[in-house]
């Protein structure tokens, strides 16, 4: 650690202490683990003492015979068991962290105060030779009032309860900065309980009796030992216990070596005493033997602990060297890159920023350190957007690459920022880590390209509108030419054919009456009739008089009748009952489109039946044409480059409608044309959109 600090001081990096703080999080997490484990152990020990005390008290009050009730000395007295119940319940209550904390703590302190008062009263009454109050209460609780309960408390037991009650009452009270009274009282309680336990271990009656006529029960001494341990472990963050629960080398050495030393000391001392009692050696040689054993044991334990500390210190030195190397490399990378790099905690405070980031912000590290986004960015809306992105990434736990545009002292800048959640060893989110790349030039180029694309689309739309206007104008000219041709056919050719027919009638009268000239007369009449019919059909196709005189319904009916007569294809129609009033250009367009569809059916469909459905509502006209022919492939549906399909699409699109092609239910093809009732030229809509 010292090497790292010297290297960091030499490098002059202002962020090093923040990096050390990040490194210390691992040690803090390990310490938290030891803390909650120690608290859980204190609760477990308290529950064990509580269960045993409740069992003994129930056995004493209700005359339940326990399997070991005949053991000598007595297992535990009823009043002693009641005292342990009060002590353990008070400790468990004060270790709870749920519910109304102050009320629960106050209840636990009241139980401790009750234990302290009863123990003090029992001690005073013991010296005065009278029965204790607690004994009288316990006798009244017994199922058999005639049962005799052992009265009074052993003085040392009463003193133990006084220590335990005082420690519970002052569990969180401290003198000065870190001096907690309860810890020292718990140590006194452990020392007091160790005396009779060692007396039982070495069979020394004076230690079990402790200047009193009777011995302290073994179970009572064990219960006091466990209560003292539970008191110490219930507050693992207090000064003395914190030394053991810390992740520091001292805490690790105590956790590993102290239990081993105590167990080995007790075991070896007991073996030495056992050998003296069995005359394996003279008792006068016991002190030097114990001194030798203790010295070897202490030397072994401390030598072993020193070796472990040395290994850990070497590992820490190696880790420190690796960390120093990695830190130097990280500092070199972050200091020499032009991309801003930053680290934020869960509260959105900046805890690391490389020089490139500070230059972009126009701040020094002292000015930016631990500042939030609103304090370092000029615009509040930019700061709020950045904070929202950070919170979303921390909640989602997944890295994201964002485009962030913000106002900085140098102007408006766009960054491509990769933000990742920052996790600790337990998987908890500690904040975010980000690296940003300035893409302002690319952003401006993209904006310029988009603007040019919009202008190009607008130009194309305008040119398309002009082309459609031209196509409409050409369609109008074609309609006018068709009318002119139809008029010429009607006025000139129709009149000529009529005159020719009249002249032929005169010629027929002067022709000889033989069979040869009669055949010629029939052929000329047939040819003239066919010519007249063809002329009328061409005239009707060029200028649908039925459409102009009687409307769309009549024109469709006439067209289907003529189509069926020419092609021998069965034609069915479904037309509205009411009269149709629509724009004349829509009528012409529907008529011509139906004409084109019927021509395609006659040429390609090989159909025997055609169905035409005309549907009109308030603002829409739909013309559906279905045949039972061979049908069309999907590629043909999508191919609008052919003249027929392209003409249908162009007409419909110009008038604000559309054309759909699909396969029939069984076979054949269905064509659906949808047009508005009133003319809506498509280019006006496009101009409004642009």
C-alpha positions in Angstrom: 0.0 0.0 0.0 2.8 2.4 0.9 4.5 1.6 -2.5 1.3 2.4 -4.3 0.8 5.6 -2.5 4.4 6.7 -3.2 3.9 5.9 -6.8 0.6 7.7 -7.0 2.2 10.7 -5.3 5.0 10.7 -7.7 2.6 10.5 -10.7 0.6 13.5 -9.4 -2.7 11.9 -10.4 -5.5 13.7 -8.5 -7.8 10.7 -8.9 -5.7 8.1 -7.0 -7.5 8.4 -3.7 -10.8 7.8 -5.5 -9.4 4.7 -7.0 -8.2 3.6 -3.5 -11.7 4.1 -2.3 -13.0 1.9 -5.0 -10.5 -0.8 -4.1 -11.5 -0.6 -0.4 -15.1 -1.7 -1.4 -14.0 -5.3 -1.5 -12.7 -5.2 2.0 -15.8 -3.4 3.2 -18.0 -6.1 1.6 -16.1 -8.9 3.3 -16.4 -7.0 6.7 -20.1 -6.8 6.2 -20.3 -10.5 5.7 -18.4 -11.2 8.9 -20.7 -8.7 10.7 -24.0 -10.3 9.8 -22.6 -13.8 10.4 -21.5 -12.7 13.9 -24.9 -11.2 14.6 -26.6 -14.4 13.4 -24.4 -16.4 15.7 -25.3 -14.3 18.6 -29.0 -14.8 17.9 -28.4 -18.6 17.6 -26.6 -18.8 20.9 -29.3 -16.7 22.6 -32.0 -19.0 21.2 -30.1 -22.1 22.5 -29.9 -20.7 26.0 -33.5 -19.6 25.8 -34.7 -23.1 24.8 -32.6 -24.8 27.6 -33.7 -22.4 30.2 -37.4 -22.7 29.2 -37.1 -26.5 29.4 -35.5 -26.5 32.8 -38.0 -24.0 34.2 -40.9 -26.0 32.9 -39.4 -29.2 34.4 -39.0 -27.4 37.8 -42.5 -25.8 37.9 -44.5 -28.7 36.6 -42.5 -31.6 38.0 -41.3 -33.0 34.7 -38.6 -35.6 35.1 -35.7 -35.0 32.7 -33.4 -37.8 31.6 -30.5 -36.2 33.5 -32.4 -34.8 36.5 -30.6 -37.1 38.9 -27.2 -35.8 38.0 -25.1 -34.2 40.7 -24.7 -31.3 41.2 -28.2 -29.9 40.3 -28.7 -29.1 36.6 -30.1 -25.6 37.1 -32.4 -24.0 39.6 -35.8 -22.6 38.6 -35.0 -19.0 39.6 -31.7 -19.3 37.6 -33.6 -20.5 34.5 -36.1 -17.6 34.9 -33.2 -15.2 35.0 -31.7 -16.6 31.8 -35.1 -16.4 30.1 -35.2 -12.6 30.9 -31.6 -12.1 29.7 -31.9 -14.0 26.4 -35.3 -12.5 25.5 -33.9 -9.0 26.2 -30.9 -9.7 24.0 -32.9 -11.2 21.1 -35.3 -8.2 21.2 -32.5 -5.7 21.1 -30.9 -7.5 18.1 -34.1 -7.3 16.0 -34.0 -4.7 13.1 -37.7 -4.9 12.2 -40.8 -3.0 13.4 -40.7 0.1 15.5 -37.1 0.1 16.5 -37.3 2.5 19.5 -40.2 0.7 21.1 -38.6 -2.7 20.7 -35.3 -1.5 22.1 -37.1 0.1 25.1 -38.9 -3.2 25.8 -35.6 -5.1 25.8 -34.1 -2.5 28.2 -37.1 -2.8 30.5 -36.5 -6.6 30.6 -32.8 -6.0 31.4 -33.8 -3.6 34.1 -36.2 -6.1 35.6 -33.4 -8.8 35.6 -31.0 -6.4 37.2 -33.5 -5.4 40.0 -34.4 -9.1 40.7 -30.8 -10.2 40.8 -29.8 -7.3 43.2 -32.8 -8.1 45.4 -32.0 -11.8 45.5 -28.3 -11.0 46.3 -29.3 -8.7 49.2 -31.9 -11.2 50.5 -29.3 -14.0 50.3 -27.1 -12.1 52.6 -30.0 -11.4 54.9 -31.0 -15.1 54.9 -34.6 -14.7 53.7 -36.4 -16.2 50.7 -36.3 -14.2 47.4 -39.3 -12.5 45.7 -38.7 -14.5 42.6 -38.8 -17.8 44.5 -42.2 -16.9 46.0 -43.6 -16.0 42.5 -42.3 -19.3 41.0 -43.9 -21.3 43.8 -47.2 -19.7 43.0 -46.8 -20.6 39.3 -46.1 -24.3 40.1 -48.9 -26.8 39.3 -48.4 -28.4 42.7 -48.1 -25.6 45.4 -46.8 -28.2 47.8 -43.7 -28.8 45.7 -40.6 -27.4 47.2 -38.3 -25.3 45.0 -34.8 -24.5 45.9 -34.9 -21.0 47.3 -32.5 -18.2 46.8 -29.7 -17.6 44.2 -26.1 -18.6 44.5 -24.3 -15.3 45.2 -22.0 -15.7 42.2 -25.1 -16.5 40.0 -26.7 -13.3 41.3 -23.6 -11.4 40.5 -23.5 -12.9 37.0 -27.1 -11.7 36.4 -26.1 -8.2 37.7 -23.3 -8.1 35.1 -25.6 -9.5 32.4 -28.5 -7.1 33.2 -26.1 -4.1 33.3 -24.6 -5.1 30.0 -28.1 -5.5 28.4 -29.2 -2.2 29.8 -26.1 -0.4 28.5 -25.8 -2.4 25.3 -25.4 0.7 23.1 -24.1 3.2 25.7 -20.6 4.4 25.2 -18.0 6.5 27.0 -16.0 8.8 24.8 -15.6 8.0 21.1 -15.4 4.1 21.0 -15.6 2.9 24.6 -18.7 0.7 25.0 -19.4 -0.3 28.7 -21.3 -3.4 27.7 -18.2 -5.0 26.1 -16.3 -4.8 29.4 -19.2 -6.1 31.4 -19.5 -9.0 29.0 -15.8 -9.8 29.5 -16.2 -9.7 33.3 -19.2 -12.1 32.8 -17.0 -14.5 30.7 -14.2 -14.4 33.3 -16.7 -15.1 36.1 -18.2 -18.1 34.2 -14.8 -19.5 33.4 -13.9 -20.0 37.1 -16.5 -22.7 37.9 -16.1 -24.3 34.5 -12.3 -24.7 35.1 -13.2 -26.0 38.6 -15.4 -28.7 37.0 -12.7 -29.4 34.4 -9.9 -29.8 37.0 -12.2 -31.2 39.7 -11.5 -28.3 42.1 -14.4 -27.8 44.5 -13.2 -24.4 45.7 -13.6 -23.0 42.2 -17.0 -24.5 41.6 -18.3 -23.2 45.0 -16.6 -19.8 44.8 -16.5 -19.2 48.6 -20.0 -20.5 49.1 -21.4 -23.7 50.6 -22.8 -25.1 47.4 -21.4 -25.3 43.9 -22.7 -23.4 40.9 -24.5 -25.8 38.6 -22.5 -26.7 35.5 -25.3 -25.8 33.2 -25.6 -22.4 34.8 -21.9 -21.7 34.3 -22.2 -22.8 30.7 -25.2 -20.6 30.2 -23.3 -17.6 31.6 -20.4 -18.3 29.2 -22.8 -18.5 26.3 -24.6 -15.3 27.4 -21.3 -13.5 27.6 -20.3 -14.6 24.1 -23.7 -13.6 22.8 -23.4 -10.2 24.3 -20.0 -9.7 22.7 -21.2 -11.0 19.3 -24.5 -9.0 19.3 -22.7 -5.8 18.5 -20.0 -6.8 16.1 -19.2 -3.2 15.1 -18.3 -2.1 18.6 -14.7 -1.4 19.4 -13.4 -4.8 20.7 -15.5 -7.0 18.4 -14.7 -4.8 15.4 -11.1 -5.9 15.7 -12.2 -9.5 15.1 -14.8 -8.9 12.4 -12.7 -6.6 10.3 -11.1 -8.0 7.1 -7.8 -6.5 8.2 -4.8 -8.9 9.0 -5.3 -8.4 12.8 -8.9 -9.6 12.6 -8.0 -12.6 10.4 -5.2 -13.6 12.8 -7.5 -13.4 15.8 -10.3 -15.4 14.0 -7.8 -18.2 13.1 -5.4 -18.3 16.0 -7.5 -17.4 19.1 -9.9 -20.4 19.1 -7.0 -22.8 18.4 -4.8 -21.3 21.2 -7.6 -21.5 23.8 -8.6 -25.1 22.9 -5.0 -26.3 22.9 -4.2 -24.6 26.1 -7.1 -26.1 27.9 -6.6 -29.5 26.4 -2.8 -29.6 27.3 -3.3 -28.3 30.8 -6.0 -30.8 31.4 -3.8 -33.6 30.2 -0.9 -32.4 32.4 -3.2 -32.3 35.4 -4.6 -35.8 34.5 -1.1 -37.2 34.5 -0.2 -35.7 37.9 -3.5 -37.0 39.4 -2.7 -40.5 38.1 0.9 -40.4 39.5 2.6 -40.4 36.1 4.9 -37.7 37.5 5.3 -35.7 40.6 2.9 -32.7 41.1 5.9 -30.5 42.0 7.0 -30.9 38.3 3.7 -29.7 37.1 4.4 -25.9 37.0 7.7 -26.2 35.0 6.0 -28.7 32.7 3.0 -26.4 32.1 5.4 -23.5 31.6 7.3 -25.5 28.9 4.0 -26.6 27.3 2.6 -23.0 27.3 5.8 -21.6 25.9 5.9 -24.2 23.1 2.3 -23.7 22.4 2.5 -19.9 22.3 5.6 -20.1 20.2 3.9 -22.5 17.8 0.7 -20.4 17.6 2.4 -17.1 17.1 5.0 -18.5 14.7 2.2 -20.0 12.6 0.2 -16.8 12.8 3.3 -14.8 11.9 3.9 -17.1 8.9 0.3 -16.6 7.7 0.6 -12.8 8.2 3.9 -12.9 6.3 2.3 -14.8 3.4 -0.6 -12.4 3.3 1.7 -9.5 3.5 3.7 -10.9 0.5 0.5 -11.5 -1.4 -0.6 -8.0 -0.6 2.8 -6.6 -1.8 2.4 -8.6 -5.0 -1.2 -7.5 -5.4 -0.1 -3.9 -4.6 2.6 -4.1 -7.3 0.2 -5.5 -9.9 -2.4 -2.9 -8.9 0.3 -0.2 -9.2 1.2 -1.4 -12.6 -2.4 -1.7 -13.7 -3.1 1.8 -12.2 -0.2 3.3 -14.0 -1.3 1.8 -17.3 -4.9 2.9 -16.7 -3.7 6.4 -15.9 -1.5 6.5 -19.0 -4.4 5.4 -21.2 -7.0 7.7 -19.6 -4.6 10.7 -19.6 -3.4 10.3 -23.1 -6.7 9.7 -24.9 -8.8 12.4 -26.5 -12.0 10.6 -25.6 -13.7 11.6 -22.3 -13.8 8.8 -19.7 -15.9 9.2 -16.5 -17.2 7.2 -13.6 -20.3 8.1 -11.5 -21.7 6.6 -8.3 -25.3 5.6 -7.8 -26.3 9.2 -6.9 -25.0 10.5 -10.2 -21.9 12.2 -8.6 -18.7 12.3 -10.7 -16.0 10.3 -8.9 -13.5 10.0 -11.8 -12.9 12.0 -15.0 -9.9 11.9 -17.2 -8.2 15.1 -18.5 -10.0 15.0 -21.8 -13.4 14.9 -20.0 -12.3 17.8 -17.8 -11.2 19.8 -20.8 -14.6 19.4 -22.5 -16.4 20.4 -19.4 -14.1 23.4 -18.9 -13.5 22.5 -15.2 -10.6 21.4 -13.0 -10.9 18.2 -11.0 -11.4 20.1 -7.8 -14.4 21.9 -9.4 -15.9 18.7 -10.9 -15.2 16.2 -8.1 -18.4 14.8 -6.6 -20.6 17.1 -8.7 -23.9 16.1 -10.3 -24.8 16.6 -13.9 -26.8 19.8 -13.2 -23.7 21.2 -11.5 -21.3 20.6 -14.4 -23.4 20.9 -17.5 -24.6 24.4 -18.7 -28.2 23.3 -19.6 -30.5 21.7 -17.1 -32.4 19.7 -19.8 -29.1 18.1 -21.0 -28.3 17.2 -17.4 -31.7 15.6 -16.9 -31.4 13.6 -20.1 -28.0 12.3 -19.0 -29.2 11.4 -15.6 -32.2 9.5 -17.1 -29.9 7.5 -19.3 -27.7 6.6 -16.3 -30.6 5.6 -14.2 -32.0 3.4 -17.0 -28.7 1.6 -17.5 -28.2 1.0 -13.7 -31.7 -0.4 -13.4 -31.4 -2.5 -16.5 -27.8 -3.7 -15.7 -26.9 -3.8 -19.5 -24.5 -1.6 -21.4 -25.8 0.8 -24.0 -24.3 3.0 -26.7 -26.1 6.3 -27.0 -25.9 9.4 -29.1 -25.9 12.4 -26.7 -26.0 16.0 -27.9 -25.3 18.7 -25.3 -24.3 22.2 -24.9 -20.7 22.6 -23.6 -18.5 25.7 -23.2 -17.1 25.1 -26.7 -20.5 24.8 -28.3 -23.0 22.1 -29.1 -21.3 18.8 -29.2 -22.6 15.3 -30.1 -21.0 12.3 -28.4 -21.3 8.6 -29.1 -21.2 7.4 -25.5 -20.9 3.8 -24.3 -22.2 3.5 -20.7 -21.9 0.3 -18.7 -23.2 -0.5 -15.2 -20.5 -0.7 -12.5 -20.9 -3.8 -10.3 -19.2 -4.8 -7.0 -18.2 -8.4 -6.1 -21.7 -9.1 -4.7 -23.3 -8.0 -8.0 -24.7 -4.8 -6.6 -24.7 -1.8 -8.9 -22.3 0.9 -7.7 -22.7 3.4 -10.5 -21.8 3.7 -14.2 -18.6 3.8 -16.3 -18.7 5.7 -19.6 -16.4 6.5 -22.5 -17.5 9.1 -25.1 -16.3 9.8 -28.7 -16.9 13.1 -30.4 -19.0 12.5 -33.5 -20.1 16.1 -34.1 -18.6 16.2 -37.6 -20.2 13.0 -38.5 -23.5 14.2 -37.1 -23.3 17.4 -39.1 -22.5 15.4 -42.2 -25.5 13.1 -41.5 -27.7 16.0 -41.0 -26.5 17.6 -44.2 -27.1 14.3 -46.1 -30.6 14.0 -44.6 -31.3 17.5 -45.7 -30.1 16.8 -49.2 -32.2 13.6 -49.2 -35.3 15.6 -48.2 -34.6 18.1 -51.0 -34.1 15.3 -53.5 -37.4 13.7 -52.4 -39.1 17.0 -52.7 -37.7 17.5 -56.2 -38.7 14.0 -57.2 -42.1 14.6 -55.8 -42.4 17.8 -57.8 -41.2 16.1 -61.0 -43.5 13.2 -60.4 -46.4 15.6 -60.0 -45.5 17.3 -63.2 -45.2 14.0 -65.0 -48.6 13.0 -63.7 -50.0 16.3 -64.7 -48.5 15.7 -68.2 -49.9 12.2 -68.2 -53.3 13.5 -67.3 -53.1 16.2 -70.0 -52.1 13.5 -72.5 -55.0 11.3 -71.3 -57.3 14.3 -71.8 -55.9 14.9 -75.2 -56.4 11.2 -76.0 -60.0 11.3 -74.9 -60.5 14.4 -77.1 -58.9 12.7 -80.1 -61.0 9.6 -79.5 -64.1 11.8 -79.5 -62.9 13.5 -82.6 -62.3 10.2 -84.3 -65.6 8.8 -83.2 -67.3 11.9 -84.5 -65.5 11.6 -87.8 -66.5 7.9 -88.0 -70.1 8.8 -87.2 -70.4 11.9 -89.5 -68.3 10.8 -92.5 -67.8 7.1 -92.5 -71.3 6.4 -91.2 -72.9 8.6 -93.8 -70.7 7.0 -96.5 -71.7 3.5 -95.5 -75.3 4.5 -95.5 -75.0 6.0 -99.0 -73.2 2.9 -100.1 -75.9 0.7 -98.8 -78.5 2.8 -100.7 -76.6 2.6 -103.9 -76.1 -1.2 -103.5 -79.9 -1.5 -103.2 -80.3 0.0 -106.7 -77.5 -2.2 -108.1 -79.1 -5.3 -106.7 -82.2 -4.6 -108.9 -80.3 -4.6 -112.2 -78.2 -7.6 -111.5 -79.1 -10.8 -113.3 -81.2 -13.3 -111.4 -78.9 -16.3 -111.8 -77.4 -18.1 -108.8 -73.9 -16.6 -109.3 -75.0 -13.0 -108.8 -77.4 -14.0 -106.0 -74.4 -15.3 -104.0 -72.4 -12.2 -104.7 -75.3 -10.1 -103.5 -75.5 -12.0 -100.2 -71.7 -11.7 -99.6 -71.8 -7.9 -100.2 -74.7 -7.5 -97.8 -72.9 -9.5 -95.1 -69.7 -7.6 -95.6 -71.4 -4.3 -95.5 -73.3 -5.3 -92.3 -70.0 -6.4 -90.7 -68.4 -3.1 -91.7 -71.2 -1.1 -90.2 -71.1 -3.2 -86.9 -67.4 -2.8 -86.6 -67.6 0.9 -87.2 -70.3 1.3 -84.6 -68.2 -0.8 -82.1 -65.1 1.3 -82.7 -67.2 4.4 -82.4 -68.6 3.2 -79.1 -65.2 2.3 -77.7 -63.8 5.6 -78.7 -66.7 7.7 -77.5 -69.1 5.8 -75.0 -72.3 7.6 -75.8 -74.1 5.5 -73.2 -71.7 6.9 -70.5 -72.3 10.5 -71.5 -76.1 10.1 -71.9 -77.1 7.7 -69.1 -74.1 7.4 -66.7 -71.7 4.9 -65.4 -74.2 2.1 -64.6 -75.7 2.0 -68.1 -72.2 2.2 -69.7 -70.9 -0.7 -67.6 -74.0 -2.8 -68.5 -73.6 -2.0 -72.2 -69.9 -2.7 -72.1 -70.5 -6.2 -70.4 -73.2 -7.0 -72.9 -71.0 -6.1 -75.8 -68.0 -8.0 -74.3 -70.1 -11.1 -73.7 -71.5 -11.0 -77.3 -68.0 -10.7 -78.8 -66.2 -13.2 -76.6 -69.0 -15.6 -75.6 -67.9 -15.2 -71.9 -70.7 -15.2 -69.4 -70.8 -11.7 -67.7 -72.5 -11.0 -64.4 -72.8 -7.7 -62.7 -73.7 -6.3 -59.3 -74.5 -2.5 -59.6 -76.1 -0.1 -57.1 -79.8 0.3 -57.3 -79.7 4.1 -56.8 -78.5 6.6 -59.3 -74.8 7.4 -59.3 -73.6 11.0 -59.3 -69.8 11.2 -59.5 -67.2 13.4 -61.2 -67.1 12.8 -65.0 -63.3 12.2 -64.9 -63.9 9.4 -62.4 -66.6 7.9 -64.7 -64.2 8.0 -67.7 -61.4 6.5 -65.7 -63.6 3.6 -64.3 -64.9 2.9 -67.8 -61.5 2.9 -69.4 -60.0 0.8 -66.6 -62.8 -1.8 -66.9 -62.2 -1.8 -70.6 -58.5 -2.6 -70.1 -59.3 -5.3 -67.6 -61.9 -7.0 -69.9 -59.4 -6.9 -72.8 -56.8 -8.6 -70.6 -59.4 -11.3 -69.6 -60.2 -11.9 -73.2 -56.6 -12.2 -74.3 -54.9 -14.0 -71.4 -57.3 -15.4 -68.8 -59.0 -18.2 -70.8 -62.0 -17.6 -68.6 -65.6 -18.6 -69.1 -67.1 -16.3 -66.6 -66.6 -12.7 -65.4 -68.2 -10.9 -62.5 -68.2 -7.1 -62.1 -69.2 -5.5 -58.8 -69.6 -1.8 -58.3 -69.8 -0.5 -54.8 -70.2 3.2 -53.8 -70.5 4.8 -50.4 -70.3 8.4 -49.2 -66.8 9.2 -50.4 -65.4 6.0 -52.1 -66.0 4.0 -55.2 -64.8 0.4 -55.5 -64.9 -1.6 -58.7 -64.2 -5.4 -58.4 -63.6 -7.6 -61.4 -63.3 -11.4 -60.9 -62.8 -14.1 -63.5 -62.4 -17.9 -63.3 -59.5 -18.1 -65.7 -56.0 -19.5 -65.3 -54.9 -16.7 -62.9 -51.7 -14.7 -62.5 -48.5 -15.5 -60.6 -47.4 -13.4 -57.7 -44.4 -12.2 -59.7 -46.9 -10.9 -62.3 -48.9 -9.2 -59.6 -45.9 -7.3 -58.4 -44.7 -6.5 -61.9 -46.2 -3.1 -62.8 -43.9 -2.5 -65.8 -46.3 -3.9 -68.3 -48.4 -1.4 -70.1 -51.8 -2.7 -69.0 -51.0 -2.9 -65.3 -49.0 0.3 -65.3 -51.8 2.1 -67.0 -54.2 0.9 -64.3 -51.9 2.0 -61.5 -51.1 5.4 -63.1 -54.8 6.2 -63.6 -55.7 5.2 -60.0 -52.7 6.9 -58.4 -53.3 10.2 -60.2 -57.0 10.3 -59.1 -56.0 9.5 -55.4 -56.9 5.8 -55.5 -55.2 2.4 -55.7 -55.4 -0.9 -57.5 -55.0 -4.3 -55.9 -54.5 -7.7 -57.7 -55.0 -11.0 -56.0 -55.8 -14.6 -56.7 -59.4 -15.7 -56.6 -60.9 -18.1 -54.0 -60.9 -21.1 -56.4 -58.9 -19.9 -59.4 -58.7 -16.9 -61.6 -57.8 -13.3 -60.8 -59.5 -10.6 -58.8 -58.8 -6.9 -59.5 -60.1 -4.3 -57.0 -60.0 -0.6 -58.0 -60.7 2.0 -55.2 -61.2 5.7 -56.2 -62.5 8.7 -54.3 -65.9 10.1 -55.4 -64.4 13.5 -56.1 -61.2 14.0 -57.9 -58.2 14.4 -55.6 -55.1 14.9 -57.7 -52.1 13.2 -56.0 -49.6 15.9 -56.5 -51.4 18.3 -54.3 -51.2 15.9 -51.4 -47.6 15.4 -51.9 -46.9 19.1 -52.0 -48.8 19.5 -48.7 -46.6 16.7 -47.1 -43.4 18.2 -48.3 
